Amino acid sequence: MSSPVRVAVAGQHVDGVRRRLGDLGDAVHLLPLTAGSAASDVRAADAALAWDIGDAELHMLLDHAPGLRWLHSPSAGVDKLPLAELRRHNIALTNAAGVFAVPISEWVMGTLLAIAKKTRALYDAQRDDRWHGDLALEELTGKTLLLLGSGGIGREIARRAAPFGMRIWASGRTGRAVEGTERVVSGDGWRTLLPDADFVVMSLPLTDSTRGTIGSQELRSFKQGAWLVNVGRGATTEEQAVLEAVREGRLGGAAIDAWTEEPLPPDHPAWTMANVIVSPHVSGSSPLNNERTLTLFVDNLRRFVNGEDLRNRVDLALGY
């Protein structure tokens, strides 16, 4: 019988992983990892779950586990991981793409509805004991939604937006078809679509090629009164340029869940802007996320043990 695969897991997640191993139990040996772990505790690791593992523990793994061949990230975005080092050591990286797609897409649809139905104005009127019976509401039906990012999150947004009768366009690296969309473009094709979009929703990872995707130049092409929604990474926009466009009335508003600086400082101008929805990077929050994370990890662990292709493998050169 071959030796079991040794997997480093943060101490608080060991039981959760073990309960889901099933018939993998004899083929896997879990190595609990804590802040007090020594290099000798992880030296034998073949794989690791980088969930609630601090930078010190992660670098200890990379420096002292010469047999480490696979690292799984519990996040869809991997821009905070040492990708160059993983590439240098030939360590496979997988991410949590898809785990957060459902709650994020629901957050986006809730936000689009709140914008169209002017929920904030209704709340303000209620707070002021004011009957705002002349408030002009809008419909999502017939509105054009441009998705910048057609991965798992973008696809779930399209799936939920289609029944509302929205016209949906999407942009992705490959330009592959997306269910529910009328049009999909690749490369810079999205730029020609900006003037006709009522809502632009960004779910881009942060890489060298996506940094500053929406800046002053792009904002000048937006349709007057359009809304920008960002559920990807803050630095994929030039944040101050976005806020300036809202302040000047060129944008109808912005709903931002991903900020360049988090937590958002108390003196940040966005807090007091009427047409900016400030969300503290919680669009992916769900009580089902832990189960989804563990299910994905254990499925990949089974694949790793059996020598099969891993799901959600990250291209370390591209960063996603």
N, C-alpha and C positions, 0 to 999 in steps of 0.2 A: 504494500500500500504506500502511495506517495505521501510526502509530508503535507500537513494541512497548510493552507494559505493563511499567512499571518496578517491580520488587519488591525491597524491602529485606529481606535475610536475614542472620542472624548468620553470620560467616565460616565457622564449622565445619560449617554445614549447607548451604552453597552447592552443594557437589558432590552431596550427597544429593538436593537438589531438582532440580538440572540433569539427573541421570541418569534422573529419572522424567518429564521434560517431554515426551519423545517428539515428536510432531508440533507441540507447542506451542512448540518451541524458538525459532522465528523470531518468534513473537508475544510473547515474554517476554524482558526484559533484567533480569538479577539484579544487585542492588547490594549487595556485601558490606559488612556492618556490623560494626565492631569497637569496642572501648573507645576506640581512637584516632581514630575517624571524626570528621570535621568536618561542620558543618552543610551545607556545600556538597556533601558526598557523598550526602546524602539528600534534597536539595531537590526532586529530580525524581520522588521515589517516589509511585507511585499506590496501592501496597499494601505490606503488611509482614507478615512472619511473626514474631510476638513470642516466639520460642523462643530462650532463652539470650540475650535482650536485656535489659540492665540498665535500671534506672529512668532513668538519665541519657540513655541512647540512646533510650529510648521517648519521653521528653519532648522530646528533640531532634527526633525525627520529628514529634511533634504541633506543635511550635513552628515548625519550619522546612521542613516539606513541605506547602505549601498545597494540593497536589493529592491528598493522601492520602485515599482513599475507602474503604479496607477494611483491617482489622487482624484477623489470625487468632491466637487464643490457643491454646497447646499444652496448656492445662489445661481441665478441665470447669468448674471454679469460676472465676469472673471477679471475685470480690469485692475483689481486690487491684489491679484496674485502675482508671484514672480514668474511670469510666463517664460522669460528668457532663460531662467535657471531650470525650469522644468524641461524646456526644449533641449538645453545643454546636456541634461542628465537622461534624456530620452524617456521621460516619465509621461505616460498618457494622462490626460486631464479630461474629465467629464463634468458636465454642469447640470443644473436643475431646470433646464429649459422645459417648459410645459407645466411644471409644478404650480407656478403662480399665474398661469394664463387665464384660468377661469375667474378668480377673484379680481384680477386686474381688468379684465374685459368687462366684468360687471361694474366695477368702479367707473370705467370710462363711460359706459352707457348711462349710469346714474348721473354722471356729471353732465353729459350732453343733454339729458332730459331736464336737469336742474337749470341749465343755461336757457334752453328753449322755453321752459315754463316759468322762468324768472323766480325760482324758489327763494333766492336771497332777498329779492324785493318784497316777497310775501312775508318772509320772516321779519324784515325790517318794519314793515307796516304793522304787523302784529305786535312787535315790541313797542311801537309808538301808539298803540290803540287806534290805528287809522284804518278805515275801510277803503282799500285801494281797488275799488270796483272798475276803474277805467284802465287797469293794467293790461297792456296788449301782449298776449302770449303768442308763441310760435309753435310750429310743428316740426318734427324731424323728417316727416314724409317729404320727399322731393329734395331734401338738402344733400349737398355733395360732401362726402367724407373722404379725405385723402389720408391714407395710412402710410407713414414713413416707417417701414419695418414690417415685413410680412412673414416673420417667424411664428412661433407658437402663439404669442400674445396678439400679434396682428391678425392672425387667422381666427382666433376666438372673438376678437372685436368684430370682424367682418361677419362672422356667423350670427352674432347677436344684433348687429345693425341692420342686416338685410330684411328681417321681418318688419322693421319700422318703415320700410319703403325708401330708405336712403339710397342714393347713387354712390357706390363705393369704388374708389380707385386705390390701388396699392402699389408700393414701390419696394423692391427687394433686390438683393445682389444678383440673383439668378433670373428674376423675372418670371419664375414659374407660376402656374395658375393658382389662384386663391379662391376657394369656394365663396360664392356670394358677391364677388366683385365683378364690375363691368369692364374693368381695364387694369392690367398689371404692367408696370414698366420697370426697367432696370437702369443701372448707371445713373446719369443725371436727368433721366426722362421726367422725373417728378417736378423738376423746375418749371416745365411748361404747363403743369397742371395747377400750380399755385394760384393763379389769378381767378380760377373758377371754383375753388374749394371753400365751402362754408366752415368746415372744421378740418384742421390738420392735426392728426394724432401721431405723436412720435413714441416709438417703443424700441429705439435703437440701442445696441450695446455701445460702450465707449471704447473706441479704437482710434488710432492715428487718423484714419480716414473719415471717421464720423464726428470727430471733435469740431465743434462750431458749425455743424451742418446748417443750422438756421441762425443767420446773423443779420447785420444791417442790410446787406445787399438783398438777401432773400426776402426779408420782411417788406421791402419796397414792392415786391411782386405779389404780396398777399391781396386777396379781395378785401375791399373796404368793409370793415365790420366782422371779418372772419375771426374765429377763435383758434388759439393754439393750445393743445393739450400735450403735456410731456409726462410719460410714465416710464421713460427709459433711464437715461443718465443726465444729470444736470448740465454737464459740460458739452453735451451735444448741441446746446444752444449758446448763443451769446446772451446771457441772462439780462444784462442791463439794457441791451438793445431791444429785447422783447418788452421789458417793462416800459421803456421809453415809447415804443410803438403803441402800447396800451394807453399811456398817459396822453399821448398826442391824438388819440382817437383813430389811429390808422388800423389798429386791431380792435375788434369788439371786446376782446379780453383774453386772458390766459389762465388755464387751470394747470397748476404745476405740482406734481408729486415727487419730482426728482430735482434737487437743487445742487448748485455748484458747491455751496457750503452747507453742511448739515451737522447739527441742528441750525436752522435759520436764526441769525442773530436778532436780538430784540429790536435793534434799530434798523432792521432791513426795511426798505421802502415798501416792499410787497404787502406787509401787514396792514397797511392803511389804504391800500388801493381798492376801490369799490369793485372794479372789474377784474380782479385777480383772485383766484381761488387758491389759497395756500393749503396744501396737503403735506403732512410730515412724513412722506415716503411710506405710506401705509396702504397703498392701493392693492398690494398683494397679500394683505393680511387675511387669514382665514383659519378657523379651527381645524380645517382638514389638511393644512400644509404639512404638519409633522408626519401624518400617515402617508401622504403622497411622497414626501422626501424619503422616508424609510423604504417604502415600496419600490421606488425607483432605484435606490441604492442596492437593495438586496437582489433585485432583478439583474442589475449590472454585476453584482458580486457573483451571482450564479454564472453569468456569461464569462467573467474573468476566470473563475475556477475551471470552466469547461473549454477555455481557449477560444471563445466566440467573440465576434465584434461587439464592442461596447456601445450602448445607446448614448446619444448626446455628447459624442466625442468632440472636443474643442480643437479647432485648427490653431495651434500655438503661434503660427505665423500671422494669421489674420486676427486672432484675439477673440474669436467667438465660434 
